[in-house]
Amino acid sequence: MNNPLTTPAIAFQPLPSALGWLLLAASNRGICLVHFWGSLEPSRESCRALIEQANGGLSAVFSPDHALLQRAEAAIRDYLHHCQPLPELPLDLSAGTAFQRQVWEALRRIPFGETRSYVEVARAVDRPRASRAVGQACGRNPLPLFIPCHRVISATGTLGGFSGGIQIKEALLALEQGRGVADTLS
C-alpha cells in the first residue's frame, strides 16, 4: 500500500481565462497538464478525477499556492492579455512516447506568431513521411500553449484540429498576429 506521505502527488489549479476555464497541473518535474475545460468552472473533484485517470492513479491535490502553478498562471495571463510569448518553464513530458516528445520539442521551436505545416514538422524531426503521426502527437499534447501545437496547420493552410477546439486555435493564432483573443472569440 502506498504511504500518502511519500507518494508523489500532482498539484492542480483551475484558472479562469479569456479562453474559458483552464486546468493547470504540475508534477515534481514540471508543468504536466494544460487542459481546456470550457465555459463552466470545473469542480475540484472533476479536476482531480481527470488528472488521476491521465496519470496512472497518482493522487492529485488542489494547490492554489503552488509556486510553479502560480508562475504558469501569470505567464498565461501575460500571454493572453499582453501578447507576451510564454517563458521557458519546467515541463514534465514524461507521459509521451519518444516520438511524441521529439515532436513536442520541435513545436516548441516554432517562433511566436509563425506557423508550420504538419509536413514541415515531420521533416524537422527527420521523419518526412510521418505528417499523420505528427498530427497525432499534436492531438496528444498535454501542454497546449506551452507546447504550441496551435501553430501547426495543414500544408494547404487549413487549421486542422486542436484539443481546445478550432475556435480557440483561431483565437491563439490571431493573438500571436497582433489581434486580441476577445475579438476572435466574440
Protein Blocks (a to p, Z undefined) as FASTA:
>chain_A
ZZfklmccddddddddfkbpcdddddfkbcfbdcdfbjbdcdfklmmmmmmmmnnopacd
ddfkbmklmmmmmmmmmmmmnopacddddddfklpcfklmmmmmmmmmpcghiacdfklm
mmmnopaklmmmmmmmmmmocbghjlcfklpccfkopabjafkbjklmmmmmmmmnopaf
klmmZZ
